[in-house]
């Protein structure tokens, strides 16, 4: 059975681990999150989504 986790959930878990572990403070993590939302509203978003889909396809081949 294949386990499928969305990239959003996976990245959210990584951010929570980094913040609670003290590697990243809340301010910079929040700034990066807001940057991501802003970036998603630009014309670069389709290229990023295509790249992430290609990466997921590559990783699923293993």
C-alpha positions as CSV (number, residue, x, y, z in Angstrom):
1,X,0.0,0.0,0.0
2,X,1.4,3.3,-1.0
3,X,1.4,6.2,1.5
4,X,0.6,9.6,0.0
5,X,1.4,12.7,1.9
6,X,0.9,16.1,0.4
7,X,3.9,18.4,0.1
8,X,2.1,21.0,2.2
9,X,1.6,18.7,5.1
10,X,5.2,17.4,4.9
11,X,6.7,20.9,4.8
12,X,4.4,22.0,7.7
13,X,5.7,19.1,9.7
14,X,9.3,20.0,8.9
15,X,8.7,23.7,9.9
16,X,7.2,22.7,13.2
17,X,10.1,20.4,13.9
18,X,12.6,23.1,13.1
19,X,10.8,25.7,15.2
20,X,10.3,23.5,18.2
21,X,13.9,22.2,18.0
22,X,15.2,25.7,18.1
23,X,16.9,25.6,14.7
24,X,14.6,28.3,13.3
25,X,12.8,31.0,15.2
26,X,9.1,31.8,14.8
27,X,9.8,35.1,13.0
28,X,11.9,33.8,10.1
29,X,9.6,30.8,9.7
30,X,6.5,33.1,9.5
31,X,8.4,35.3,7.0
32,X,9.2,32.4,4.8
33,X,5.5,31.2,5.0
34,X,4.3,34.6,4.0
35,X,6.8,34.7,1.2
36,X,5.5,31.4,-0.1
37,X,1.9,32.7,-0.1
38,X,3.1,35.8,-2.0
39,X,5.1,33.7,-4.5
40,X,2.1,31.5,-5.1
41,X,0.2,34.6,-6.4
42,X,2.9,35.4,-9.1
43,X,3.4,34.1,-12.6
44,X,6.1,31.8,-11.3
45,X,3.7,29.5,-9.4
46,X,2.9,27.2,-12.4
47,X,6.6,26.6,-13.0
48,X,7.1,25.8,-9.3
49,X,4.1,23.4,-9.3
50,X,5.4,21.7,-12.4
51,X,8.9,21.3,-10.8
52,X,7.4,19.9,-7.6
53,X,5.3,17.4,-9.6
54,X,8.3,16.3,-11.6
55,X,10.3,15.8,-8.3
56,X,7.4,13.8,-6.8
57,X,7.3,11.7,-9.9
58,X,11.0,11.1,-9.8
59,X,11.0,10.2,-6.1
60,X,8.0,7.8,-6.5
61,X,10.0,5.8,-9.1
62,X,12.3,4.6,-6.3
